[in-house]
Amino acid sequence: DVSRLLPSGNPQDVEQAVRNTVAAAAPGGGFCLASSSEIHNAIPVENALIMYRAAHKYGAYPRPRLS
């Protein structure tokens, strides 16, 4: 969410959102995690990095158990 979560969320919120998104969308493979189409100037670098790191942590195949 480039309008609220990434610009003003805390790192824990960003990581949890990535984790929830991967858990919901990843079964069966073929999903692509993204902010939308951009990382704009209002998004703190830390939040962008948290999103990318969490994607690597939770989005790798075979998928880790998230529950």
ABEGO torsion letter per residue (X at the ends): XAAAAAAABBAAAAAAAAAAAAAAAABGEGBBBBAEABBBAABBAAAAAAAAAAAAAAABOBBBBAX
